[in-house]
Amino acid sequence: MGRLIRKMLIRRCGFLVVAGLAALAVAQSAQPPAAPPSQAWTWEQVKDRLELNNPTLLAGKLNISEFQADEITAHLRPNPTLGLLSDQIDPFNFGPAHGAFAYLLPSASVSYLHERAHKRELRTEDAKEGTAIAASQQNDLERGLLYNLRSAFVQTLQAKAVLQVSNQNLVYYDHVLKISRDRFEAGDIAQIDLDRLELQRVQYESDVQTATVNLRTEKIQMLTLLNDRTPVEQFDIAGVFDFNEQVDDLDAYRRVALDNRPDLKAAVQSVGKAQTDYKLAVANGSTDPTISLDVGRNPPIDLYFGVGVDFPLRIFDRNQGNKLHTKLDITRQEKLKDASEAQVFSDVDSAYATLTSNLTLLRPYKQKYLAQAVRVRDTLLFSYQHGGASLLDFLSAESDYRSVQLNYVNLVGSYLTAAAQLNQAVGREVIQ
């Protein structure tokens, strides 16, 4: 009789523990996530750190400064030329009344190349357009790096979520093992069942170790992008790891992309620069005169001056090659602009399709599958403890619960990655 009472007490305690764990799991899923530690970096802080420290971005900013320096060079006027001449020197005149410099004819001349057809203004405009293109390319470089950083940020949050789920599963399974050991001591289950339960724990330990390594790896990748030497153990991030079902229609994202994509803007600017290059090539085909003024002394006349104009006879070279080259380049840049616009639509459409596909999978998980997995696991555990289900049924339910939890976390990570991809395709953050 005492043995039977002991079995009934153990079963009742097991049921209460399982019910308590189930209630705890439901409460944790209903409660908002715990507040991140104060030293954890948010996405805005990480993004600011990238702009301050990433060497590729810093090098790109110097490239813009180099183009701005080219603007100064393009705006410069031609330098005037000063010429000094001493003519009629007679080194063979040795007479007493004369000397080598008796008939010296000194003179000085100043000449200046006058640029016609607005060459200087066109050079300046062309250099400024080159700077604008470099700035757009720098924005496009930052767009790509921000996507890489956002993906690393999401993957780090995902690794943290997987580690949390793995730890919770291990804690839950340890409680199941404790109850099972009590049942074994009471003679309620066989040794082989207890051994199989204990062997199954290896999978949960492996999940925890794998998640720990993955989290560390993702943090290292983030620190590399940030060019930061903070120890991995002291580095942490904080962010919302969840999905938002509110998504605009595809045409809205296309319109935003056409207005914001820096690579498309650079392609449009390249067309304008090609047109300026052609105007400059035509202007360079015009003749530029060189105006000169000379002053000299010619004994017995004390002083004289003269004015001259030199200009090349452009009979053969009228800059025909550069004119044709720059004219063809206009058409080439227009084709590249069309290709860039097509790429923008392709990027937006692909990212949007991936995002909506993830949402389609996530909705039933959140509304149905998560709760079902908890209910099936707890029901089969209770049934197994009371002899209504086999050990294999319980282990299968436990494995299904683990798979559903991890699949949900991975789907949320895929959604956030797709959101980052859509932000990159659009050119700015449209989904936080």
C-alpha positions in Angstrom: 0.0 0.0 0.0 2.8 2.4 0.9 4.5 1.7 -2.5 1.3 2.5 -4.3 0.7 5.8 -2.4 4.3 6.8 -3.2 3.8 6.2 -6.9 0.6 8.3 -6.9 2.4 11.1 -5.1 5.2 11.1 -7.6 2.8 11.1 -10.5 0.9 14.0 -9.0 4.1 15.9 -8.4 5.2 15.3 -11.9 1.9 16.6 -13.3 2.1 19.7 -11.1 5.7 20.4 -12.3 4.8 19.9 -15.9 1.8 22.2 -15.5 3.9 24.8 -13.8 6.5 24.6 -16.6 3.8 24.9 -19.2 2.3 28.0 -17.5 5.8 29.5 -17.2 6.4 29.0 -20.9 3.1 30.6 -21.8 3.8 33.5 -19.5 7.3 34.0 -20.9 5.9 34.0 -24.5 3.2 36.5 -23.5 5.5 38.9 -21.6 7.5 41.5 -23.5 11.2 40.7 -23.9 13.5 41.7 -21.1 15.1 45.1 -21.2 18.6 44.9 -22.8 21.6 45.6 -20.6 22.7 49.2 -20.5 26.0 48.4 -22.2 24.3 46.7 -25.2 24.4 48.7 -28.4 21.3 49.5 -30.3 21.0 49.5 -34.1 21.4 53.3 -34.3 24.5 53.2 -32.2 26.0 50.5 -34.3 25.2 52.4 -37.5 26.8 55.5 -36.2 29.9 53.5 -35.2 30.1 52.2 -38.8 30.1 55.7 -40.2 32.9 56.7 -37.8 35.2 53.7 -37.9 34.8 51.7 -41.1 38.0 52.2 -43.1 36.3 51.6 -46.5 33.8 54.4 -45.8 36.5 56.7 -44.6 38.6 56.0 -47.7 35.5 56.8 -49.9 35.1 60.1 -48.2 38.8 60.9 -49.0 38.0 60.0 -52.6 35.3 62.7 -52.7 37.8 65.2 -51.3 40.2 64.3 -54.2 37.4 65.1 -56.7 36.8 68.4 -55.0 40.5 69.2 -55.4 40.2 68.4 -59.1 37.5 71.1 -59.2 40.1 73.7 -58.2 42.5 72.5 -60.9 39.7 72.6 -63.5 38.8 76.2 -62.6 42.3 77.6 -62.9 43.1 80.1 -65.7 46.2 79.6 -68.0 49.3 81.1 -66.6 50.8 84.1 -68.5 54.3 83.7 -70.0 57.2 86.1 -69.5 60.0 86.2 -72.0 63.3 88.1 -71.6 65.6 88.6 -74.6 69.1 90.2 -75.1 69.9 90.4 -78.8 72.7 91.7 -81.0 75.6 90.7 -78.7 78.9 90.9 -80.7 81.6 88.9 -78.9 84.1 89.7 -81.6 84.0 93.5 -81.4 87.3 94.4 -79.6 87.6 98.1 -80.6 88.3 100.8 -78.0 85.1 102.6 -78.8 83.0 99.6 -79.1 82.4 96.5 -77.1 80.5 93.3 -77.2 77.4 95.1 -75.9 77.6 98.2 -77.9 74.6 97.3 -80.0 72.7 95.4 -77.3 69.0 95.1 -77.9 67.2 94.1 -74.7 63.5 93.3 -74.8 60.8 91.7 -72.7 57.5 90.1 -73.7 54.4 88.9 -71.9 52.0 86.4 -73.6 48.7 85.0 -72.5 46.6 82.2 -73.9 42.9 83.2 -74.2 40.5 80.3 -74.0 37.5 80.6 -76.1 34.1 78.8 -76.3 33.8 78.7 -72.4 36.4 75.9 -72.0 37.2 76.9 -68.4 33.5 77.0 -67.4 32.9 73.6 -69.0 35.9 72.1 -67.3 34.6 73.4 -64.0 31.1 72.0 -64.6 32.5 68.7 -65.6 34.7 68.5 -62.5 31.7 69.3 -60.3 29.6 66.7 -62.0 32.4 64.2 -61.3 32.3 65.1 -57.6 28.5 64.6 -57.5 28.9 61.2 -59.1 31.6 60.3 -56.5 29.3 61.4 -53.7 26.5 59.2 -55.1 28.8 56.3 -55.4 29.9 56.9 -51.8 26.3 56.7 -50.7 25.9 53.5 -52.7 28.9 52.1 -50.9 27.4 53.0 -47.6 24.2 51.4 -48.6 25.9 48.1 -49.3 27.9 48.3 -46.0 24.8 49.1 -44.0 23.1 46.0 -45.5 26.0 43.9 -44.5 26.0 45.4 -41.0 22.2 45.0 -40.7 22.4 41.4 -41.7 25.2 40.8 -39.2 23.0 42.6 -36.6 20.0 40.4 -37.4 22.1 37.3 -37.3 23.5 38.2 -33.9 20.0 38.8 -32.6 18.9 35.5 -34.1 21.9 33.7 -32.5 20.9 35.2 -29.2 17.3 34.0 -29.6 18.4 30.5 -30.6 20.7 30.4 -27.6 17.8 31.5 -25.3 15.5 28.8 -26.8 18.2 26.1 -26.5 18.8 27.0 -22.8 15.1 26.9 -22.1 14.7 23.6 -23.7 17.6 22.2 -21.8 16.2 23.5 -18.5 12.8 22.0 -19.3 14.4 18.7 -20.2 16.4 18.6 -17.0 13.2 19.0 -15.1 11.7 16.1 -17.0 14.8 14.0 -16.2 14.6 14.8 -12.5 11.0 13.6 -12.5 11.9 10.5 -14.5 14.7 9.7 -12.0 12.2 10.0 -9.2 9.8 7.7 -11.0 12.6 5.2 -11.7 13.6 5.1 -8.0 9.9 4.5 -7.2 9.9 1.7 -9.7 7.4 3.4 -12.0 9.6 3.2 -15.2 12.3 0.8 -16.4 16.0 1.5 -16.6 16.0 1.4 -20.3 13.5 4.2 -20.5 15.5 6.3 -18.1 18.7 5.7 -20.2 17.0 6.7 -23.4 15.8 9.9 -21.8 19.3 10.7 -20.5 20.8 10.0 -23.9 18.4 12.4 -25.5 19.8 15.2 -23.4 23.0 15.2 -25.5 21.0 16.8 -28.3 20.0 19.7 -26.1 23.5 20.2 -24.8 24.7 20.2 -28.4 22.1 22.8 -29.3 23.4 25.1 -26.5 27.0 24.7 -27.5 26.3 25.3 -31.2 24.2 28.4 -30.5 27.0 29.8 -28.2 29.6 29.4 -30.9 27.3 30.9 -33.6 26.6 33.9 -31.3 30.3 34.5 -30.8 31.0 34.2 -34.5 28.3 36.7 -35.4 29.7 39.2 -32.9 33.1 38.8 -34.4 31.8 39.6 -37.8 30.0 42.7 -36.5 33.2 43.9 -34.7 35.1 43.5 -38.0 32.7 45.7 -39.9 32.9 48.3 -37.2 36.7 48.1 -37.0 36.3 47.7 -33.3 38.7 45.9 -31.0 36.3 45.4 -28.1 36.6 41.9 -26.6 33.7 39.6 -27.8 32.8 38.9 -24.2 32.2 42.6 -23.5 30.3 43.3 -26.7 26.5 42.9 -26.9 23.6 44.4 -28.9 20.0 45.0 -28.2 17.1 45.0 -30.6 13.6 43.8 -31.3 13.6 40.3 -32.7 10.1 40.0 -34.1 8.2 40.6 -37.3 5.8 43.3 -38.4 2.8 42.2 -40.5 2.2 45.7 -41.9 3.8 45.9 -45.4 3.0 48.4 -48.1 2.2 47.4 -51.7 5.0 46.7 -54.2 4.4 49.9 -56.2 5.0 52.1 -53.2 8.5 50.6 -52.6 9.3 50.9 -56.3 8.5 54.6 -56.3 10.7 55.1 -53.1 13.5 53.2 -54.8 13.5 55.4 -57.9 13.8 58.4 -55.7 16.4 57.1 -53.3 18.7 54.6 -54.9 22.2 56.2 -55.1 23.4 54.0 -57.8 20.5 55.0 -60.1 21.2 58.6 -59.2 24.9 58.1 -60.1 23.8 56.6 -63.5 21.6 59.7 -64.2 24.4 62.0 -63.2 26.8 60.1 -65.5 24.5 60.9 -68.4 24.7 64.6 -67.6 28.5 64.4 -67.3 28.7 62.7 -70.6 26.8 65.5 -72.2 29.1 68.0 -70.6 32.1 66.0 -71.8 30.8 66.3 -75.4 30.3 70.1 -75.0 33.9 70.4 -73.7 35.2 68.3 -76.6 33.5 70.6 -79.1 34.9 73.6 -77.3 38.4 72.1 -77.2 38.2 71.9 -81.0 38.0 75.7 -81.3 41.1 77.8 -81.8 42.6 79.7 -78.8 44.7 82.8 -79.7 47.8 83.7 -77.7 48.0 87.5 -77.2 51.5 88.9 -76.5 52.9 92.3 -75.6 56.7 93.0 -75.9 58.8 96.0 -74.8 62.4 96.7 -75.8 65.1 99.2 -76.3 66.7 99.7 -79.8 69.4 102.4 -79.9 69.2 105.1 -81.0 65.4 104.8 -80.2 65.1 104.7 -76.5 62.0 102.5 -76.1 59.5 100.6 -78.2 56.7 98.2 -77.7 54.7 95.8 -79.9 51.5 93.7 -79.8 51.1 90.3 -81.4 48.5 87.6 -81.7 49.4 83.9 -82.4 46.9 81.2 -83.2 47.3 77.7 -84.4 45.9 76.7 -87.8 43.7 73.8 -86.9 43.6 72.3 -90.4 44.1 68.6 -89.5 43.4 68.4 -85.7 40.0 69.7 -84.8 39.6 67.2 -81.9 37.5 65.0 -84.1 38.3 61.8 -82.2 37.3 63.2 -78.7 34.1 64.7 -80.2 33.0 61.3 -81.6 34.1 59.5 -78.4 32.2 61.7 -76.1 29.1 61.7 -78.3 29.0 57.9 -78.3 29.6 57.9 -74.6 26.3 59.8 -74.1 24.4 56.9 -75.6 26.4 54.4 -73.6 25.6 56.1 -70.3 21.9 56.3 -71.2 21.9 52.5 -71.8 23.7 52.0 -68.4 21.1 54.2 -66.8 18.3 52.0 -68.2 20.1 48.9 -66.9 20.4 50.5 -63.5 16.7 51.3 -63.4 15.9 47.7 -64.4 18.2 46.4 -61.7 16.4 48.6 -59.1 13.0 47.0 -60.0 14.6 43.6 -59.9 16.1 44.2 -56.5 12.9 45.6 -55.0 10.7 42.8 -56.5 13.0 40.0 -55.3 13.3 41.4 -51.8 9.5 42.0 -51.6 8.8 38.5 -52.7 11.1 37.1 -50.1 9.6 39.3 -47.4 6.0 38.4 -48.1 6.9 34.7 -48.3 8.4 34.8 -44.8 5.4 36.6 -43.5 3.1 33.8 -45.0 5.1 31.2 -43.1 5.4 33.2 -39.9 1.7 34.0 -39.4 0.5 30.4 -38.7 3.5 29.8 -36.5 2.6 32.7 -34.2 -1.1 32.1 -34.4 -1.2 28.3 -34.2 1.9 26.1 -34.3 3.8 27.5 -31.3 0.8 26.9 -28.9 0.1 23.5 -30.5 3.7 22.4 -30.0 3.6 23.3 -26.3 0.2 21.6 -25.9 1.2 18.4 -27.6 4.4 18.1 -25.7 2.9 18.7 -22.3 -0.1 16.4 -23.1 2.1 13.5 -24.2 4.4 14.0 -21.2 1.4 13.7 -18.8 0.1 10.8 -20.8 3.5 9.0 -20.8 3.8 9.5 -17.0 0.4 7.9 -16.5 1.0 5.0 -18.9 -1.2 6.3 -21.7 1.6 7.0 -24.2 4.9 5.3 -25.0 8.3 6.8 -24.4 8.8 7.0 -28.2 5.7 9.2 -28.5 6.9 11.6 -25.8 10.4 11.9 -27.4 8.8 12.5 -30.8 6.6 15.2 -29.3 9.6 16.8 -27.6 11.6 16.7 -30.8 8.7 18.3 -32.7 8.5 21.1 -30.1 12.2 21.8 -30.3 11.9 21.9 -34.2 8.9 24.2 -34.1 10.6 26.6 -31.7 13.9 26.7 -33.7 12.1 27.0 -37.0 10.1 30.0 -35.7 13.3 31.7 -34.5 15.0 31.1 -37.8 12.0 32.3 -39.8 12.0 35.6 -37.8 15.7 35.9 -38.6 14.9 35.3 -42.3 12.2 37.9 -42.2 14.4 40.5 -40.6 17.2 39.7 -43.2 14.6 40.1 -46.0 13.5 43.4 -44.5 17.1 44.5 -44.5 17.4 43.4 -48.1 14.3 45.4 -49.0 15.7 48.5 -47.3 18.9 48.1 -49.3 16.9 47.7 -52.5 14.8 50.8 -51.8 17.8 52.9 -50.7 16.6 53.8 -47.2 15.0 52.1 -44.2 11.4 51.6 -44.9 11.0 48.6 -42.5 12.6 49.0 -39.1 
